[in-house]
Amino acid sequence: MSDDPKFDPATDLQLFRARQKARNRALGFVLLALVVLFFAITIVKMGLHSSGQM
């Protein structure tokens, strides 16, 4: 293993998991925002089409 006293696998794993969790939440937020955006665009286009403005 390592003789470095600063090296702690448990702490490193906890830091890795925390960063991974933050990235996953950010990615989830971006995906959710895209879904909402596509849904809104679809609703607006359907509304314009049904009212004859297209």
CHARMM internal coordinates of N, CA and C (Angstrom, degrees):
IC EDIT
DIST 1 N 1 CA 1.4436
DIST 1 CA 1 C 1.5260
ANGL 1 N 1 CA 1 C 109.20
DIST 1 C 2 N 1.2941
ANGL 1 CA 1 C 2 N 116.30
DIHE 1 N 1 CA 1 C 2 N -143.55
DIST 2 N 2 CA 1.4525
ANGL 1 C 2 N 2 CA 120.91
DIHE 1 CA 1 C 2 N 2 CA -176.35
DIST 2 CA 2 C 1.5230
ANGL 2 N 2 CA 2 C 109.87
DIHE 1 C 2 N 2 CA 2 C -117.97
DIST 2 C 3 N 1.3242
ANGL 2 CA 2 C 3 N 116.08
DIHE 2 N 2 CA 2 C 3 N 141.04
DIST 3 N 3 CA 1.4613
ANGL 2 C 3 N 3 CA 121.00
DIHE 2 CA 2 C 3 N 3 CA 176.74
DIST 3 CA 3 C 1.5163
ANGL 3 N 3 CA 3 C 111.54
DIHE 2 C 3 N 3 CA 3 C -90.59
DIST 3 C 4 N 1.3111
ANGL 3 CA 3 C 4 N 117.01
DIHE 3 N 3 CA 3 C 4 N -0.45
DIST 4 N 4 CA 1.4642
ANGL 3 C 4 N 4 CA 121.66
DIHE 3 CA 3 C 4 N 4 CA -178.59
DIST 4 CA 4 C 1.5305
ANGL 4 N 4 CA 4 C 109.75
DIHE 3 C 4 N 4 CA 4 C -70.85
DIST 4 C 5 N 1.3371
ANGL 4 CA 4 C 5 N 117.76
DIHE 4 N 4 CA 4 C 5 N 119.94
DIST 5 N 5 CA 1.4761
ANGL 4 C 5 N 5 CA 119.35
DIHE 4 CA 4 C 5 N 5 CA -179.38
DIST 5 CA 5 C 1.5299
ANGL 5 N 5 CA 5 C 112.93
DIHE 4 C 5 N 5 CA 5 C -68.45
DIST 5 C 6 N 1.3207
ANGL 5 CA 5 C 6 N 117.34
DIHE 5 N 5 CA 5 C 6 N -18.73
DIST 6 N 6 CA 1.4701
ANGL 5 C 6 N 6 CA 120.89
DIHE 5 CA 5 C 6 N 6 CA -179.89
DIST 6 CA 6 C 1.5297
ANGL 6 N 6 CA 6 C 111.84
DIHE 5 C 6 N 6 CA 6 C -79.69
DIST 6 C 7 N 1.3049
ANGL 6 CA 6 C 7 N 116.77
DIHE 6 N 6 CA 6 C 7 N -16.99
DIST 7 N 7 CA 1.4673
ANGL 6 C 7 N 7 CA 121.55
DIHE 6 CA 6 C 7 N 7 CA -176.77
DIST 7 CA 7 C 1.5208
ANGL 7 N 7 CA 7 C 109.89
DIHE 6 C 7 N 7 CA 7 C -82.52
DIST 7 C 8 N 1.3152
ANGL 7 CA 7 C 8 N 115.91
DIHE 7 N 7 CA 7 C 8 N 118.18
DIST 8 N 8 CA 1.4621
ANGL 7 C 8 N 8 CA 121.39
DIHE 7 CA 7 C 8 N 8 CA 178.13
DIST 8 CA 8 C 1.5256
ANGL 8 N 8 CA 8 C 107.59
DIHE 7 C 8 N 8 CA 8 C -133.71
DIST 8 C 9 N 1.3152
ANGL 8 CA 8 C 9 N 118.02
DIHE 8 N 8 CA 8 C 9 N 105.82
DIST 9 N 9 CA 1.4720
ANGL 8 C 9 N 9 CA 120.57
DIHE 8 CA 8 C 9 N 9 CA -176.45
DIST 9 CA 9 C 1.5207
ANGL 9 N 9 CA 9 C 113.43
DIHE 8 C 9 N 9 CA 9 C -58.21
DIST 9 C 10 N 1.3176
ANGL 9 CA 9 C 10 N 117.69
DIHE 9 N 9 CA 9 C 10 N -35.76
DIST 10 N 10 CA 1.4681
ANGL 9 C 10 N 10 CA 120.02
DIHE 9 CA 9 C 10 N 10 CA -179.07
DIST 10 CA 10 C 1.5251
ANGL 10 N 10 CA 10 C 110.70
DIHE 9 C 10 N 10 CA 10 C -66.24
DIST 10 C 11 N 1.3246
ANGL 10 CA 10 C 11 N 116.75
DIHE 10 N 10 CA 10 C 11 N -43.09
DIST 11 N 11 CA 1.4663
ANGL 10 C 11 N 11 CA 120.57
DIHE 10 CA 10 C 11 N 11 CA 179.32
DIST 11 CA 11 C 1.5232
ANGL 11 N 11 CA 11 C 110.33
DIHE 10 C 11 N 11 CA 11 C -67.58
DIST 11 C 12 N 1.3327
ANGL 11 CA 11 C 12 N 116.13
DIHE 11 N 11 CA 11 C 12 N -41.67
DIST 12 N 12 CA 1.4621
ANGL 11 C 12 N 12 CA 119.57
DIHE 11 CA 11 C 12 N 12 CA 178.85
DIST 12 CA 12 C 1.5229
ANGL 12 N 12 CA 12 C 110.77
DIHE 11 C 12 N 12 CA 12 C -61.56
DIST 12 C 13 N 1.3135
ANGL 12 CA 12 C 13 N 117.01
DIHE 12 N 12 CA 12 C 13 N -40.63
DIST 13 N 13 CA 1.4575
ANGL 12 C 13 N 13 CA 120.57
DIHE 12 CA 12 C 13 N 13 CA 179.21
DIST 13 CA 13 C 1.5252
ANGL 13 N 13 CA 13 C 110.90
DIHE 12 C 13 N 13 CA 13 C -65.87
DIST 13 C 14 N 1.3209
ANGL 13 CA 13 C 14 N 117.34
DIHE 13 N 13 CA 13 C 14 N -39.69
DIST 14 N 14 CA 1.4661
ANGL 13 C 14 N 14 CA 120.89
DIHE 13 CA 13 C 14 N 14 CA 178.18
DIST 14 CA 14 C 1.5240
ANGL 14 N 14 CA 14 C 110.70
DIHE 13 C 14 N 14 CA 14 C -63.77
DIST 14 C 15 N 1.3334
ANGL 14 CA 14 C 15 N 116.97
DIHE 14 N 14 CA 14 C 15 N -42.24
DIST 15 N 15 CA 1.4658
ANGL 14 C 15 N 15 CA 120.29
DIHE 14 CA 14 C 15 N 15 CA 178.43
DIST 15 CA 15 C 1.5254
ANGL 15 N 15 CA 15 C 110.86
DIHE 14 C 15 N 15 CA 15 C -65.01
DIST 15 C 16 N 1.3251
ANGL 15 CA 15 C 16 N 116.06
DIHE 15 N 15 CA 15 C 16 N -41.80
DIST 16 N 16 CA 1.4604
ANGL 15 C 16 N 16 CA 120.59
DIHE 15 CA 15 C 16 N 16 CA 178.25
DIST 16 CA 16 C 1.5225
ANGL 16 N 16 CA 16 C 110.85
DIHE 15 C 16 N 16 CA 16 C -60.75
DIST 16 C 17 N 1.3318
ANGL 16 CA 16 C 17 N 116.85
DIHE 16 N 16 CA 16 C 17 N -46.29
DIST 17 N 17 CA 1.4682
ANGL 16 C 17 N 17 CA 121.07
DIHE 16 CA 16 C 17 N 17 CA -179.87
DIST 17 CA 17 C 1.5264
ANGL 17 N 17 CA 17 C 111.21
DIHE 16 C 17 N 17 CA 17 C -64.08
DIST 17 C 18 N 1.3277
ANGL 17 CA 17 C 18 N 117.79
DIHE 17 N 17 CA 17 C 18 N -37.99
DIST 18 N 18 CA 1.4667
ANGL 17 C 18 N 18 CA 120.78
DIHE 17 CA 17 C 18 N 18 CA 179.09
DIST 18 CA 18 C 1.5243
ANGL 18 N 18 CA 18 C 110.57
DIHE 17 C 18 N 18 CA 18 C -64.95
DIST 18 C 19 N 1.3352
ANGL 18 CA 18 C 19 N 116.87
DIHE 18 N 18 CA 18 C 19 N -43.89
DIST 19 N 19 CA 1.4695
ANGL 18 C 19 N 19 CA 119.75
DIHE 18 CA 18 C 19 N 19 CA 177.76
DIST 19 CA 19 C 1.5212
ANGL 19 N 19 CA 19 C 111.02
DIHE 18 C 19 N 19 CA 19 C -65.67
DIST 19 C 20 N 1.3244
ANGL 19 CA 19 C 20 N 116.51
DIHE 19 N 19 CA 19 C 20 N -39.62
DIST 20 N 20 CA 1.4630
ANGL 19 C 20 N 20 CA 121.14
DIHE 19 CA 19 C 20 N 20 CA 179.04
DIST 20 CA 20 C 1.5285
ANGL 20 N 20 CA 20 C 110.36
DIHE 19 C 20 N 20 CA 20 C -63.24
DIST 20 C 21 N 1.3141
ANGL 20 CA 20 C 21 N 117.27
DIHE 20 N 20 CA 20 C 21 N -41.78
DIST 21 N 21 CA 1.4611
ANGL 20 C 21 N 21 CA 121.65
DIHE 20 CA 20 C 21 N 21 CA 179.50
DIST 21 CA 21 C 1.5301
ANGL 21 N 21 CA 21 C 110.70
DIHE 20 C 21 N 21 CA 21 C -64.62
DIST 21 C 22 N 1.3292
ANGL 21 CA 21 C 22 N 116.90
DIHE 21 N 21 CA 21 C 22 N -40.64
DIST 22 N 22 CA 1.4651
ANGL 21 C 22 N 22 CA 120.60
DIHE 21 CA 21 C 22 N 22 CA 178.71
DIST 22 CA 22 C 1.5291
ANGL 22 N 22 CA 22 C 110.73
DIHE 21 C 22 N 22 CA 22 C -64.88
DIST 22 C 23 N 1.3277
ANGL 22 CA 22 C 23 N 116.71
DIHE 22 N 22 CA 22 C 23 N -42.32
DIST 23 N 23 CA 1.4745
ANGL 22 C 23 N 23 CA 120.12
DIHE 22 CA 22 C 23 N 23 CA 177.73
DIST 23 CA 23 C 1.5146
ANGL 23 N 23 CA 23 C 111.06
DIHE 22 C 23 N 23 CA 23 C -63.59
DIST 23 C 24 N 1.3207
ANGL 23 CA 23 C 24 N 116.99
DIHE 23 N 23 CA 23 C 24 N -42.08
DIST 24 N 24 CA 1.4615
ANGL 23 C 24 N 24 CA 120.52
DIHE 23 CA 23 C 24 N 24 CA -179.72
DIST 24 CA 24 C 1.5219
ANGL 24 N 24 CA 24 C 111.23
DIHE 23 C 24 N 24 CA 24 C -63.52
DIST 24 C 25 N 1.3142
ANGL 24 CA 24 C 25 N 116.90
DIHE 24 N 24 CA 24 C 25 N -40.40
DIST 25 N 25 CA 1.4691
ANGL 24 C 25 N 25 CA 119.73
DIHE 24 CA 24 C 25 N 25 CA 178.31
DIST 25 CA 25 C 1.5260
ANGL 25 N 25 CA 25 C 111.10
DIHE 24 C 25 N 25 CA 25 C -65.95
DIST 25 C 26 N 1.3277
ANGL 25 CA 25 C 26 N 117.08
DIHE 25 N 25 CA 25 C 26 N -41.09
DIST 26 N 26 CA 1.4621
ANGL 25 C 26 N 26 CA 120.29
DIHE 25 CA 25 C 26 N 26 CA 178.54
DIST 26 CA 26 C 1.5275
ANGL 26 N 26 CA 26 C 110.52
DIHE 25 C 26 N 26 CA 26 C -63.54
DIST 26 C 27 N 1.3140
ANGL 26 CA 26 C 27 N 116.79
DIHE 26 N 26 CA 26 C 27 N -43.62
DIST 27 N 27 CA 1.4638
ANGL 26 C 27 N 27 CA 120.75
DIHE 26 CA 26 C 27 N 27 CA 178.98
DIST 27 CA 27 C 1.5224
ANGL 27 N 27 CA 27 C 110.93
DIHE 26 C 27 N 27 CA 27 C -64.74
DIST 27 C 28 N 1.3123
ANGL 27 CA 27 C 28 N 117.05
DIHE 27 N 27 CA 27 C 28 N -40.23
DIST 28 N 28 CA 1.4623
ANGL 27 C 28 N 28 CA 121.04
DIHE 27 CA 27 C 28 N 28 CA 176.78
DIST 28 CA 28 C 1.5116
ANGL 28 N 28 CA 28 C 111.90
DIHE 27 C 28 N 28 CA 28 C -61.90
DIST 28 C 29 N 1.3322
ANGL 28 CA 28 C 29 N 116.75
DIHE 28 N 28 CA 28 C 29 N -40.81
DIST 29 N 29 CA 1.4604
ANGL 28 C 29 N 29 CA 120.63
DIHE 28 CA 28 C 29 N 29 CA 178.03
DIST 29 CA 29 C 1.5256
ANGL 29 N 29 CA 29 C 110.93
DIHE 28 C 29 N 29 CA 29 C -63.88
DIST 29 C 30 N 1.3192
ANGL 29 CA 29 C 30 N 117.34
DIHE 29 N 29 CA 29 C 30 N -42.56
DIST 30 N 30 CA 1.4679
ANGL 29 C 30 N 30 CA 121.10
DIHE 29 CA 29 C 30 N 30 CA 179.04
DIST 30 CA 30 C 1.5281
ANGL 30 N 30 CA 30 C 110.39
DIHE 29 C 30 N 30 CA 30 C -63.37
DIST 30 C 31 N 1.3211
ANGL 30 CA 30 C 31 N 117.34
DIHE 30 N 30 CA 30 C 31 N -43.91
DIST 31 N 31 CA 1.4638
ANGL 30 C 31 N 31 CA 120.32
DIHE 30 CA 30 C 31 N 31 CA 178.91
DIST 31 CA 31 C 1.5240
ANGL 31 N 31 CA 31 C 111.45
DIHE 30 C 31 N 31 CA 31 C -63.88
DIST 31 C 32 N 1.3210
ANGL 31 CA 31 C 32 N 116.92
DIHE 31 N 31 CA 31 C 32 N -41.40
DIST 32 N 32 CA 1.4614
ANGL 31 C 32 N 32 CA 120.61
DIHE 31 CA 31 C 32 N 32 CA 177.69
DIST 32 CA 32 C 1.5301
ANGL 32 N 32 CA 32 C 110.76
DIHE 31 C 32 N 32 CA 32 C -62.97
DIST 32 C 33 N 1.3230
ANGL 32 CA 32 C 33 N 117.02
DIHE 32 N 32 CA 32 C 33 N -41.26
DIST 33 N 33 CA 1.4626
ANGL 32 C 33 N 33 CA 120.66
DIHE 32 CA 32 C 33 N 33 CA 178.42
DIST 33 CA 33 C 1.5302
ANGL 33 N 33 CA 33 C 110.79
DIHE 32 C 33 N 33 CA 33 C -62.43
DIST 33 C 34 N 1.3260
ANGL 33 CA 33 C 34 N 117.68
DIHE 33 N 33 CA 33 C 34 N -39.76
DIST 34 N 34 CA 1.4650
ANGL 33 C 34 N 34 CA 120.62
DIHE 33 CA 33 C 34 N 34 CA 178.01
DIST 34 CA 34 C 1.5221
ANGL 34 N 34 CA 34 C 111.52
DIHE 33 C 34 N 34 CA 34 C -65.68
DIST 34 C 35 N 1.3177
ANGL 34 CA 34 C 35 N 117.08
DIHE 34 N 34 CA 34 C 35 N -40.85
DIST 35 N 35 CA 1.4663
ANGL 34 C 35 N 35 CA 120.54
DIHE 34 CA 34 C 35 N 35 CA 178.30
DIST 35 CA 35 C 1.5216
ANGL 35 N 35 CA 35 C 110.01
DIHE 34 C 35 N 35 CA 35 C -61.67
DIST 35 C 36 N 1.3222
ANGL 35 CA 35 C 36 N 117.14
DIHE 35 N 35 CA 35 C 36 N -45.29
DIST 36 N 36 CA 1.4678
ANGL 35 C 36 N 36 CA 121.00
DIHE 35 CA 35 C 36 N 36 CA 179.67
DIST 36 CA 36 C 1.5251
ANGL 36 N 36 CA 36 C 110.08
DIHE 35 C 36 N 36 CA 36 C -63.80
DIST 36 C 37 N 1.3261
ANGL 36 CA 36 C 37 N 117.34
DIHE 36 N 36 CA 36 C 37 N -41.95
DIST 37 N 37 CA 1.4644
ANGL 36 C 37 N 37 CA 121.06
DIHE 36 CA 36 C 37 N 37 CA 179.14
DIST 37 CA 37 C 1.5272
ANGL 37 N 37 CA 37 C 111.13
DIHE 36 C 37 N 37 CA 37 C -62.17
DIST 37 C 38 N 1.3303
ANGL 37 CA 37 C 38 N 117.77
DIHE 37 N 37 CA 37 C 38 N -47.90
DIST 38 N 38 CA 1.4645
ANGL 37 C 38 N 38 CA 120.64
DIHE 37 CA 37 C 38 N 38 CA 179.39
DIST 38 CA 38 C 1.5225
ANGL 38 N 38 CA 38 C 111.33
DIHE 37 C 38 N 38 CA 38 C -63.22
DIST 38 C 39 N 1.3222
ANGL 38 CA 38 C 39 N 116.87
DIHE 38 N 38 CA 38 C 39 N -38.96
DIST 39 N 39 CA 1.4601
ANGL 38 C 39 N 39 CA 120.65
DIHE 38 CA 38 C 39 N 39 CA 178.27
DIST 39 CA 39 C 1.5296
ANGL 39 N 39 CA 39 C 110.23
DIHE 38 C 39 N 39 CA 39 C -63.12
DIST 39 C 40 N 1.3334
ANGL 39 CA 39 C 40 N 116.89
DIHE 39 N 39 CA 39 C 40 N -45.33
DIST 40 N 40 CA 1.4628
ANGL 39 C 40 N 40 CA 120.78
DIHE 39 CA 39 C 40 N 40 CA -179.63
DIST 40 CA 40 C 1.5286
ANGL 40 N 40 CA 40 C 110.88
DIHE 39 C 40 N 40 CA 40 C -63.42
DIST 40 C 41 N 1.3150
ANGL 40 CA 40 C 41 N 117.34
DIHE 40 N 40 CA 40 C 41 N -42.73
DIST 41 N 41 CA 1.4679
ANGL 40 C 41 N 41 CA 120.55
DIHE 40 CA 40 C 41 N 41 CA 178.74
DIST 41 CA 41 C 1.5251
ANGL 41 N 41 CA 41 C 110.12
DIHE 40 C 41 N 41 CA 41 C -62.12
DIST 41 C 42 N 1.3206
ANGL 41 CA 41 C 42 N 117.47
DIHE 41 N 41 CA 41 C 42 N -42.22
DIST 42 N 42 CA 1.4624
ANGL 41 C 42 N 42 CA 121.42
DIHE 41 CA 41 C 42 N 42 CA 179.42
DIST 42 CA 42 C 1.5194
ANGL 42 N 42 CA 42 C 110.96
DIHE 41 C 42 N 42 CA 42 C -62.69
DIST 42 C 43 N 1.3197
ANGL 42 CA 42 C 43 N 117.53
DIHE 42 N 42 CA 42 C 43 N -45.19
DIST 43 N 43 CA 1.4652
ANGL 42 C 43 N 43 CA 121.30
DIHE 42 CA 42 C 43 N 43 CA -179.71
DIST 43 CA 43 C 1.5252
ANGL 43 N 43 CA 43 C 110.42
DIHE 42 C 43 N 43 CA 43 C -63.06
DIST 43 C 44 N 1.3234
ANGL 43 CA 43 C 44 N 117.49
DIHE 43 N 43 CA 43 C 44 N -43.17
DIST 44 N 44 CA 1.4693
ANGL 43 C 44 N 44 CA 120.57
DIHE 43 CA 43 C 44 N 44 CA 179.63
DIST 44 CA 44 C 1.5234
ANGL 44 N 44 CA 44 C 110.31
DIHE 43 C 44 N 44 CA 44 C -63.98
DIST 44 C 45 N 1.3252
ANGL 44 CA 44 C 45 N 117.58
DIHE 44 N 44 CA 44 C 45 N -44.59
DIST 45 N 45 CA 1.4654
ANGL 44 C 45 N 45 CA 120.12
DIHE 44 CA 44 C 45 N 45 CA 179.75
DIST 45 CA 45 C 1.5223
ANGL 45 N 45 CA 45 C 111.50
DIHE 44 C 45 N 45 CA 45 C -63.97
DIST 45 C 46 N 1.3250
ANGL 45 CA 45 C 46 N 117.10
DIHE 45 N 45 CA 45 C 46 N -39.87
DIST 46 N 46 CA 1.4632
ANGL 45 C 46 N 46 CA 119.90
DIHE 45 CA 45 C 46 N 46 CA 178.15
DIST 46 CA 46 C 1.5266
ANGL 46 N 46 CA 46 C 110.25
DIHE 45 C 46 N 46 CA 46 C -65.35
DIST 46 C 47 N 1.3183
ANGL 46 CA 46 C 47 N 117.32
DIHE 46 N 46 CA 46 C 47 N -38.22
DIST 47 N 47 CA 1.4587
ANGL 46 C 47 N 47 CA 121.15
DIHE 46 CA 46 C 47 N 47 CA 178.80
DIST 47 CA 47 C 1.5163
ANGL 47 N 47 CA 47 C 111.76
DIHE 46 C 47 N 47 CA 47 C -66.36
DIST 47 C 48 N 1.3304
ANGL 47 CA 47 C 48 N 116.78
DIHE 47 N 47 CA 47 C 48 N -40.94
DIST 48 N 48 CA 1.4603
ANGL 47 C 48 N 48 CA 120.38
DIHE 47 CA 47 C 48 N 48 CA 178.63
DIST 48 CA 48 C 1.5239
ANGL 48 N 48 CA 48 C 110.69
DIHE 47 C 48 N 48 CA 48 C -67.26
DIST 48 C 49 N 1.3048
ANGL 48 CA 48 C 49 N 116.74
DIHE 48 N 48 CA 48 C 49 N -39.47
DIST 49 N 49 CA 1.4610
ANGL 48 C 49 N 49 CA 121.00
DIHE 48 CA 48 C 49 N 49 CA -178.43
DIST 49 CA 49 C 1.5313
ANGL 49 N 49 CA 49 C 111.16
DIHE 48 C 49 N 49 CA 49 C -67.34
DIST 49 C 50 N 1.3162
ANGL 49 CA 49 C 50 N 117.14
DIHE 49 N 49 CA 49 C 50 N -40.23
DIST 50 N 50 CA 1.4661
ANGL 49 C 50 N 50 CA 119.68
DIHE 49 CA 49 C 50 N 50 CA -177.24
DIST 50 CA 50 C 1.5277
ANGL 50 N 50 CA 50 C 111.80
DIHE 49 C 50 N 50 CA 50 C -74.56
DIST 50 C 51 N 1.3372
ANGL 50 CA 50 C 51 N 117.31
DIHE 50 N 50 CA 50 C 51 N -24.01
DIST 51 N 51 CA 1.4623
ANGL 50 C 51 N 51 CA 118.85
DIHE 50 CA 50 C 51 N 51 CA 179.71
DIST 51 CA 51 C 1.5295
ANGL 51 N 51 CA 51 C 111.75
DIHE 50 C 51 N 51 CA 51 C -89.35
DIST 51 C 52 N 1.3234
ANGL 51 CA 51 C 52 N 118.00
DIHE 51 N 51 CA 51 C 52 N -2.78
DIST 52 N 52 CA 1.4560
ANGL 51 C 52 N 52 CA 121.87
DIHE 51 CA 51 C 52 N 52 CA 176.08
DIST 52 CA 52 C 1.5138
ANGL 52 N 52 CA 52 C 114.16
DIHE 51 C 52 N 52 CA 52 C 80.40
DIST 52 C 53 N 1.2983
ANGL 52 CA 52 C 53 N 119.54
DIHE 52 N 52 CA 52 C 53 N 18.09
DIST 53 N 53 CA 1.4586
ANGL 52 C 53 N 53 CA 121.81
DIHE 52 CA 52 C 53 N 53 CA -178.91
DIST 53 CA 53 C 1.5210
ANGL 53 N 53 CA 53 C 112.44
DIHE 52 C 53 N 53 CA 53 C -86.51
DIST 53 C 54 N 1.3123
ANGL 53 CA 53 C 54 N 118.90
DIHE 53 N 53 CA 53 C 54 N -6.06
DIST 54 N 54 CA 1.4584
ANGL 53 C 54 N 54 CA 120.83
DIHE 53 CA 53 C 54 N 54 CA -179.09
DIST 54 CA 54 C 1.4740
ANGL 54 N 54 CA 54 C 112.92
DIHE 53 C 54 N 54 CA 54 C -86.46
END
COOR INIT
IC SEED 1 N 1 CA 1 C
IC BUILD
